[in-house]
Amino acid sequence: MNVRPSQKIMLSAVQPSHQLTLGNYLGALKNWIKLQHDYECIFFAVDLHALTVKRDPAQLKEQTYQAVATYIASGIHPDQAILFIQSHVPEHAELSWILNCFTYMGELGRMTQYKDKSTQQGKNIPAGLFTYPVLMAADILLYQTHLVPVGEDQKQHLEITRDLAIRINHLYGENLFTVPEIYSPPIGARIMSLQNPQIKMSKSDPDPNGVIYLMDSDDQIKKKFKRAVTDSGQEIIYRNDQPGIKNLIDISCALTGKTPEEWVNQYRGKQYGHLKIETADRVIETIAPIRSKTAELLKDRNYLDALLKQGAHRAREKAQRTLSRVYDKIGCVGGRY
């Protein structure tokens, strides 16, 4: 039976390890806002994932609230999409343990993100860093998710999620889990660092000048764009061998919907400075109302707590249905839910 788009469940989340960035907005949030009208959407802040690296507790709490407030300020409607915090739904951790028992060490050891991040940890590598993809699989499979928008860095994790769903379905002879598909939005944006346009703009970039945070002031945004690394030469062109200029044009395209060719024609005969200043102005025009609304929401924690409680209740209703079936099929005594 075919499932209509409006019946399909789409799930996505952001780790509240740092402030959200322009890259998060253009690469994820901007699409979420559109998708919430076409699918049954589940969006959340994955605070449990953030624990794979030591965090200051007060800072993690603040950044989690800030992430949720930013979702809403950007245009996510809590009465339409399900919006919550991962740790508020204990079924994520419960299913993660069960999936751990069906996941092979070799599979986890092949994960590129684990290899990269473990080298930064030294000798004492947290087990959570190794099993991170299993918790991510639980996040997805718990809600019988059909579609998951992911970037290149997360595709391996979605593949292991699919493998687990297929493996467990085969073992127990029925479709306990929906096998999720990668969703590629019709309009995507891969925003690069302003200081190193060869790498993706990251919340955790050690150089703050390379990142535009959604809570940056107008002056901070202008200064960062003025310092943006461009390229040798004089002409504003859109080519892979001019990554700095290409990144600025990509940002303008993502903000306005215009094509690279249209922007190149508009800047014909102009200097790099024009492109930097005017791109900054476009970013400010987009970010300023989000920043203002986020700050307003953060002043009323009672309001946010009420929304999150409601979102967690809606999420748990779905999660418990899946977990109850799983417990029953794997042989745990019934009556859990």
PyMOL commands that set and color helices and strands:
alter all, ss='L'
color gray80, all
select helices_A, chain A and resi 5-7+22-35+49-52+57-74+86-88+91-100+105-109+112-118+127-141+152-172+208-210+218-226+243-256+260-266+272-298+301-330
alter helices_A, ss='H'
color red, helices_A
select strands_A, chain A and resi 9-14+40-45+82-85+147-149+181-183
alter strands_A, ss='S'
color yellow, strands_A
deselect
rebuild
show_as cartoon
